[in-house]
Amino acid sequence: MEIDREIMFGQQIKKLRMLKNLSQVDLANKLNVTKQSVSNWENENIMPSVDMLIKIAKYFNVTTDYLLGLSEKHTLNSDGLSDLQISHIQTIINDILQ
């Protein structure tokens, strides 16, 4: 997934939320916040706290830099995978990028 460096935090949250087919209410429930909080983030009215930013990044399996538009790198959670499984996934990613 590529990120446009001009994309603001709110647009990035909305894009990630929509990719998971979540409503604002769904995401709010997942993060234990109000729908109004999610709406305010997406509309650039407020920014989440640092703790919430980390929670959002973990939920979407991305870095905080990615959320903030500081990096184009999108991460995958490899917790629980063996080194061999990670190697296979990296091979698939390399094939896709060619």
Chimera marker file (.cmm) of the C-alpha trace (Angstrom):
<marker_set name="trace">
<marker id="1" x="0.000" y="0.000" z="0.000" r="1" g="1" b="0" radius="0.5"/>
<marker id="2" x="1.494" y="3.334" z="-0.970" r="1" g="1" b="0" radius="0.5"/>
<marker id="3" x="1.023" y="6.526" z="0.926" r="1" g="1" b="0" radius="0.5"/>
<marker id="4" x="0.959" y="9.979" z="-0.580" r="1" g="1" b="0" radius="0.5"/>
<marker id="5" x="3.251" y="12.181" z="1.509" r="1" g="1" b="0" radius="0.5"/>
<marker id="6" x="0.598" y="14.890" z="1.332" r="1" g="1" b="0" radius="0.5"/>
<marker id="7" x="-1.991" y="12.660" z="2.996" r="1" g="1" b="0" radius="0.5"/>
<marker id="8" x="-2.849" y="13.930" z="6.435" r="1" g="1" b="0" radius="0.5"/>
<marker id="9" x="-3.310" y="11.715" z="9.470" r="1" g="1" b="0" radius="0.5"/>
<marker id="10" x="-7.102" y="11.857" z="9.245" r="1" g="1" b="0" radius="0.5"/>
<marker id="11" x="-7.131" y="10.742" z="5.622" r="1" g="1" b="0" radius="0.5"/>
<marker id="12" x="-4.740" y="7.914" z="6.457" r="1" g="1" b="0" radius="0.5"/>
<marker id="13" x="-6.941" y="6.670" z="9.317" r="1" g="1" b="0" radius="0.5"/>
<marker id="14" x="-10.018" y="6.817" z="7.096" r="1" g="1" b="0" radius="0.5"/>
<marker id="15" x="-8.251" y="4.922" z="4.303" r="1" g="1" b="0" radius="0.5"/>
<marker id="16" x="-7.055" y="2.187" z="6.664" r="1" g="1" b="0" radius="0.5"/>
<marker id="17" x="-10.494" y="1.968" z="8.299" r="1" g="1" b="0" radius="0.5"/>
<marker id="18" x="-12.229" y="1.627" z="4.953" r="1" g="1" b="0" radius="0.5"/>
<marker id="19" x="-9.755" y="-1.035" z="3.771" r="1" g="1" b="0" radius="0.5"/>
<marker id="20" x="-10.914" y="-3.114" z="6.732" r="1" g="1" b="0" radius="0.5"/>
<marker id="21" x="-14.560" y="-2.338" z="5.909" r="1" g="1" b="0" radius="0.5"/>
<marker id="22" x="-15.087" y="-0.719" z="9.299" r="1" g="1" b="0" radius="0.5"/>
<marker id="23" x="-17.496" y="2.068" z="10.118" r="1" g="1" b="0" radius="0.5"/>
<marker id="24" x="-16.386" y="4.826" z="12.439" r="1" g="1" b="0" radius="0.5"/>
<marker id="25" x="-18.441" y="3.136" z="15.156" r="1" g="1" b="0" radius="0.5"/>
<marker id="26" x="-16.709" y="-0.199" z="14.509" r="1" g="1" b="0" radius="0.5"/>
<marker id="27" x="-13.260" y="1.363" z="14.775" r="1" g="1" b="0" radius="0.5"/>
<marker id="28" x="-14.277" y="3.303" z="17.870" r="1" g="1" b="0" radius="0.5"/>
<marker id="29" x="-15.397" y="0.067" z="19.512" r="1" g="1" b="0" radius="0.5"/>
<marker id="30" x="-12.123" y="-1.679" z="18.581" r="1" g="1" b="0" radius="0.5"/>
<marker id="31" x="-10.098" y="1.176" z="20.101" r="1" g="1" b="0" radius="0.5"/>
<marker id="32" x="-12.446" y="1.732" z="23.066" r="1" g="1" b="0" radius="0.5"/>
<marker id="33" x="-13.137" y="5.366" z="22.144" r="1" g="1" b="0" radius="0.5"/>
<marker id="34" x="-16.227" y="7.215" z="20.973" r="1" g="1" b="0" radius="0.5"/>
<marker id="35" x="-17.346" y="7.471" z="17.366" r="1" g="1" b="0" radius="0.5"/>
<marker id="36" x="-16.907" y="11.233" z="17.783" r="1" g="1" b="0" radius="0.5"/>
<marker id="37" x="-13.192" y="10.702" z="18.504" r="1" g="1" b="0" radius="0.5"/>
<marker id="38" x="-12.744" y="8.769" z="15.266" r="1" g="1" b="0" radius="0.5"/>
<marker id="39" x="-14.738" y="11.392" z="13.372" r="1" g="1" b="0" radius="0.5"/>
<marker id="40" x="-12.625" y="14.185" z="14.865" r="1" g="1" b="0" radius="0.5"/>
<marker id="41" x="-9.390" y="12.412" z="13.880" r="1" g="1" b="0" radius="0.5"/>
<marker id="42" x="-10.596" y="11.845" z="10.331" r="1" g="1" b="0" radius="0.5"/>
<marker id="43" x="-11.731" y="15.453" z="9.985" r="1" g="1" b="0" radius="0.5"/>
<marker id="44" x="-8.413" y="16.754" z="11.362" r="1" g="1" b="0" radius="0.5"/>
<marker id="45" x="-10.201" y="18.452" z="14.266" r="1" g="1" b="0" radius="0.5"/>
<marker id="46" x="-7.988" y="16.794" z="16.866" r="1" g="1" b="0" radius="0.5"/>
<marker id="47" x="-5.057" y="14.406" z="17.017" r="1" g="1" b="0" radius="0.5"/>
<marker id="48" x="-5.079" y="11.336" z="19.238" r="1" g="1" b="0" radius="0.5"/>
<marker id="49" x="-2.803" y="11.126" z="22.261" r="1" g="1" b="0" radius="0.5"/>
<marker id="50" x="0.568" y="9.463" z="21.795" r="1" g="1" b="0" radius="0.5"/>
<marker id="51" x="-0.735" y="6.374" z="23.596" r="1" g="1" b="0" radius="0.5"/>
<marker id="52" x="-3.750" y="6.225" z="21.282" r="1" g="1" b="0" radius="0.5"/>
<marker id="53" x="-1.566" y="6.788" z="18.222" r="1" g="1" b="0" radius="0.5"/>
<marker id="54" x="0.449" y="3.720" z="19.221" r="1" g="1" b="0" radius="0.5"/>
<marker id="55" x="-2.753" y="1.740" z="19.803" r="1" g="1" b="0" radius="0.5"/>
<marker id="56" x="-4.049" y="2.737" z="16.342" r="1" g="1" b="0" radius="0.5"/>
<marker id="57" x="-0.738" y="1.766" z="14.727" r="1" g="1" b="0" radius="0.5"/>
<marker id="58" x="-0.807" y="-1.631" z="16.443" r="1" g="1" b="0" radius="0.5"/>
<marker id="59" x="-4.432" y="-2.209" z="15.448" r="1" g="1" b="0" radius="0.5"/>
<marker id="60" x="-3.713" y="-1.528" z="11.772" r="1" g="1" b="0" radius="0.5"/>
<marker id="61" x="-0.263" y="-3.199" z="11.910" r="1" g="1" b="0" radius="0.5"/>
<marker id="62" x="1.494" y="-0.074" z="10.649" r="1" g="1" b="0" radius="0.5"/>
<marker id="63" x="4.111" y="2.236" z="12.107" r="1" g="1" b="0" radius="0.5"/>
<marker id="64" x="3.285" y="5.555" z="13.690" r="1" g="1" b="0" radius="0.5"/>
<marker id="65" x="5.481" y="7.158" z="11.029" r="1" g="1" b="0" radius="0.5"/>
<marker id="66" x="3.249" y="5.568" z="8.385" r="1" g="1" b="0" radius="0.5"/>
<marker id="67" x="0.131" y="6.960" z="10.073" r="1" g="1" b="0" radius="0.5"/>
<marker id="68" x="1.667" y="10.412" z="10.247" r="1" g="1" b="0" radius="0.5"/>
<marker id="69" x="2.808" y="10.398" z="6.622" r="1" g="1" b="0" radius="0.5"/>
<marker id="70" x="6.485" y="10.397" z="7.552" r="1" g="1" b="0" radius="0.5"/>
<marker id="71" x="7.220" y="7.034" z="5.969" r="1" g="1" b="0" radius="0.5"/>
<marker id="72" x="5.922" y="5.026" z="3.062" r="1" g="1" b="0" radius="0.5"/>
<marker id="73" x="6.880" y="1.781" z="4.793" r="1" g="1" b="0" radius="0.5"/>
<marker id="74" x="3.944" y="-0.363" z="5.712" r="1" g="1" b="0" radius="0.5"/>
<marker id="75" x="4.693" y="-3.206" z="8.100" r="1" g="1" b="0" radius="0.5"/>
<marker id="76" x="3.349" y="-6.712" z="8.459" r="1" g="1" b="0" radius="0.5"/>
<marker id="77" x="2.978" y="-8.381" z="11.845" r="1" g="1" b="0" radius="0.5"/>
<marker id="78" x="5.167" y="-11.477" z="11.845" r="1" g="1" b="0" radius="0.5"/>
<marker id="79" x="4.645" y="-12.375" z="15.498" r="1" g="1" b="0" radius="0.5"/>
<marker id="80" x="4.363" y="-16.123" z="15.939" r="1" g="1" b="0" radius="0.5"/>
<marker id="81" x="5.908" y="-16.961" z="12.571" r="1" g="1" b="0" radius="0.5"/>
<marker id="82" x="9.064" y="-19.011" z="12.277" r="1" g="1" b="0" radius="0.5"/>
<marker id="83" x="12.138" y="-17.691" z="10.502" r="1" g="1" b="0" radius="0.5"/>
<marker id="84" x="11.347" y="-20.040" z="7.622" r="1" g="1" b="0" radius="0.5"/>
<marker id="85" x="7.785" y="-18.732" z="7.321" r="1" g="1" b="0" radius="0.5"/>
<marker id="86" x="9.045" y="-15.135" z="7.355" r="1" g="1" b="0" radius="0.5"/>
<marker id="87" x="11.540" y="-16.051" z="4.638" r="1" g="1" b="0" radius="0.5"/>
<marker id="88" x="8.727" y="-17.491" z="2.488" r="1" g="1" b="0" radius="0.5"/>
<marker id="89" x="6.637" y="-14.351" z="2.947" r="1" g="1" b="0" radius="0.5"/>
<marker id="90" x="9.612" y="-12.172" z="2.028" r="1" g="1" b="0" radius="0.5"/>
<marker id="91" x="10.070" y="-14.226" z="-1.150" r="1" g="1" b="0" radius="0.5"/>
<marker id="92" x="6.413" y="-13.663" z="-2.070" r="1" g="1" b="0" radius="0.5"/>
<marker id="93" x="6.764" y="-9.925" z="-1.430" r="1" g="1" b="0" radius="0.5"/>
<marker id="94" x="9.911" y="-9.792" z="-3.565" r="1" g="1" b="0" radius="0.5"/>
<marker id="95" x="8.091" y="-11.603" z="-6.390" r="1" g="1" b="0" radius="0.5"/>
<marker id="96" x="5.207" y="-9.124" z="-6.230" r="1" g="1" b="0" radius="0.5"/>
<marker id="97" x="7.594" y="-6.169" z="-6.357" r="1" g="1" b="0" radius="0.5"/>
<marker id="98" x="9.300" y="-7.431" z="-9.530" r="1" g="1" b="0" radius="0.5"/>
<link id1="1" id2="2" r="1" g="1" b="0" radius="0.2"/>
<link id1="2" id2="3" r="1" g="1" b="0" radius="0.2"/>
<link id1="3" id2="4" r="1" g="1" b="0" radius="0.2"/>
<link id1="4" id2="5" r="1" g="1" b="0" radius="0.2"/>
<link id1="5" id2="6" r="1" g="1" b="0" radius="0.2"/>
<link id1="6" id2="7" r="1" g="1" b="0" radius="0.2"/>
<link id1="7" id2="8" r="1" g="1" b="0" radius="0.2"/>
<link id1="8" id2="9" r="1" g="1" b="0" radius="0.2"/>
<link id1="9" id2="10" r="1" g="1" b="0" radius="0.2"/>
<link id1="10" id2="11" r="1" g="1" b="0" radius="0.2"/>
<link id1="11" id2="12" r="1" g="1" b="0" radius="0.2"/>
<link id1="12" id2="13" r="1" g="1" b="0" radius="0.2"/>
<link id1="13" id2="14" r="1" g="1" b="0" radius="0.2"/>
<link id1="14" id2="15" r="1" g="1" b="0" radius="0.2"/>
<link id1="15" id2="16" r="1" g="1" b="0" radius="0.2"/>
<link id1="16" id2="17" r="1" g="1" b="0" radius="0.2"/>
<link id1="17" id2="18" r="1" g="1" b="0" radius="0.2"/>
<link id1="18" id2="19" r="1" g="1" b="0" radius="0.2"/>
<link id1="19" id2="20" r="1" g="1" b="0" radius="0.2"/>
<link id1="20" id2="21" r="1" g="1" b="0" radius="0.2"/>
<link id1="21" id2="22" r="1" g="1" b="0" radius="0.2"/>
<link id1="22" id2="23" r="1" g="1" b="0" radius="0.2"/>
<link id1="23" id2="24" r="1" g="1" b="0" radius="0.2"/>
<link id1="24" id2="25" r="1" g="1" b="0" radius="0.2"/>
<link id1="25" id2="26" r="1" g="1" b="0" radius="0.2"/>
<link id1="26" id2="27" r="1" g="1" b="0" radius="0.2"/>
<link id1="27" id2="28" r="1" g="1" b="0" radius="0.2"/>
<link id1="28" id2="29" r="1" g="1" b="0" radius="0.2"/>
<link id1="29" id2="30" r="1" g="1" b="0" radius="0.2"/>
<link id1="30" id2="31" r="1" g="1" b="0" radius="0.2"/>
<link id1="31" id2="32" r="1" g="1" b="0" radius="0.2"/>
<link id1="32" id2="33" r="1" g="1" b="0" radius="0.2"/>
<link id1="33" id2="34" r="1" g="1" b="0" radius="0.2"/>
<link id1="34" id2="35" r="1" g="1" b="0" radius="0.2"/>
<link id1="35" id2="36" r="1" g="1" b="0" radius="0.2"/>
<link id1="36" id2="37" r="1" g="1" b="0" radius="0.2"/>
<link id1="37" id2="38" r="1" g="1" b="0" radius="0.2"/>
<link id1="38" id2="39" r="1" g="1" b="0" radius="0.2"/>
<link id1="39" id2="40" r="1" g="1" b="0" radius="0.2"/>
<link id1="40" id2="41" r="1" g="1" b="0" radius="0.2"/>
<link id1="41" id2="42" r="1" g="1" b="0" radius="0.2"/>
<link id1="42" id2="43" r="1" g="1" b="0" radius="0.2"/>
<link id1="43" id2="44" r="1" g="1" b="0" radius="0.2"/>
<link id1="44" id2="45" r="1" g="1" b="0" radius="0.2"/>
<link id1="45" id2="46" r="1" g="1" b="0" radius="0.2"/>
<link id1="46" id2="47" r="1" g="1" b="0" radius="0.2"/>
<link id1="47" id2="48" r="1" g="1" b="0" radius="0.2"/>
<link id1="48" id2="49" r="1" g="1" b="0" radius="0.2"/>
<link id1="49" id2="50" r="1" g="1" b="0" radius="0.2"/>
<link id1="50" id2="51" r="1" g="1" b="0" radius="0.2"/>
<link id1="51" id2="52" r="1" g="1" b="0" radius="0.2"/>
<link id1="52" id2="53" r="1" g="1" b="0" radius="0.2"/>
<link id1="53" id2="54" r="1" g="1" b="0" radius="0.2"/>
<link id1="54" id2="55" r="1" g="1" b="0" radius="0.2"/>
<link id1="55" id2="56" r="1" g="1" b="0" radius="0.2"/>
<link id1="56" id2="57" r="1" g="1" b="0" radius="0.2"/>
<link id1="57" id2="58" r="1" g="1" b="0" radius="0.2"/>
<link id1="58" id2="59" r="1" g="1" b="0" radius="0.2"/>
<link id1="59" id2="60" r="1" g="1" b="0" radius="0.2"/>
<link id1="60" id2="61" r="1" g="1" b="0" radius="0.2"/>
<link id1="61" id2="62" r="1" g="1" b="0" radius="0.2"/>
<link id1="62" id2="63" r="1" g="1" b="0" radius="0.2"/>
<link id1="63" id2="64" r="1" g="1" b="0" radius="0.2"/>
<link id1="64" id2="65" r="1" g="1" b="0" radius="0.2"/>
<link id1="65" id2="66" r="1" g="1" b="0" radius="0.2"/>
<link id1="66" id2="67" r="1" g="1" b="0" radius="0.2"/>
<link id1="67" id2="68" r="1" g="1" b="0" radius="0.2"/>
<link id1="68" id2="69" r="1" g="1" b="0" radius="0.2"/>
<link id1="69" id2="70" r="1" g="1" b="0" radius="0.2"/>
<link id1="70" id2="71" r="1" g="1" b="0" radius="0.2"/>
<link id1="71" id2="72" r="1" g="1" b="0" radius="0.2"/>
<link id1="72" id2="73" r="1" g="1" b="0" radius="0.2"/>
<link id1="73" id2="74" r="1" g="1" b="0" radius="0.2"/>
<link id1="74" id2="75" r="1" g="1" b="0" radius="0.2"/>
<link id1="75" id2="76" r="1" g="1" b="0" radius="0.2"/>
<link id1="76" id2="77" r="1" g="1" b="0" radius="0.2"/>
<link id1="77" id2="78" r="1" g="1" b="0" radius="0.2"/>
<link id1="78" id2="79" r="1" g="1" b="0" radius="0.2"/>
<link id1="79" id2="80" r="1" g="1" b="0" radius="0.2"/>
<link id1="80" id2="81" r="1" g="1" b="0" radius="0.2"/>
<link id1="81" id2="82" r="1" g="1" b="0" radius="0.2"/>
<link id1="82" id2="83" r="1" g="1" b="0" radius="0.2"/>
<link id1="83" id2="84" r="1" g="1" b="0" radius="0.2"/>
<link id1="84" id2="85" r="1" g="1" b="0" radius="0.2"/>
<link id1="85" id2="86" r="1" g="1" b="0" radius="0.2"/>
<link id1="86" id2="87" r="1" g="1" b="0" radius="0.2"/>
<link id1="87" id2="88" r="1" g="1" b="0" radius="0.2"/>
<link id1="88" id2="89" r="1" g="1" b="0" radius="0.2"/>
<link id1="89" id2="90" r="1" g="1" b="0" radius="0.2"/>
<link id1="90" id2="91" r="1" g="1" b="0" radius="0.2"/>
<link id1="91" id2="92" r="1" g="1" b="0" radius="0.2"/>
<link id1="92" id2="93" r="1" g="1" b="0" radius="0.2"/>
<link id1="93" id2="94" r="1" g="1" b="0" radius="0.2"/>
<link id1="94" id2="95" r="1" g="1" b="0" radius="0.2"/>
<link id1="95" id2="96" r="1" g="1" b="0" radius="0.2"/>
<link id1="96" id2="97" r="1" g="1" b="0" radius="0.2"/>
<link id1="97" id2="98" r="1" g="1" b="0" radius="0.2"/>
</marker_set>
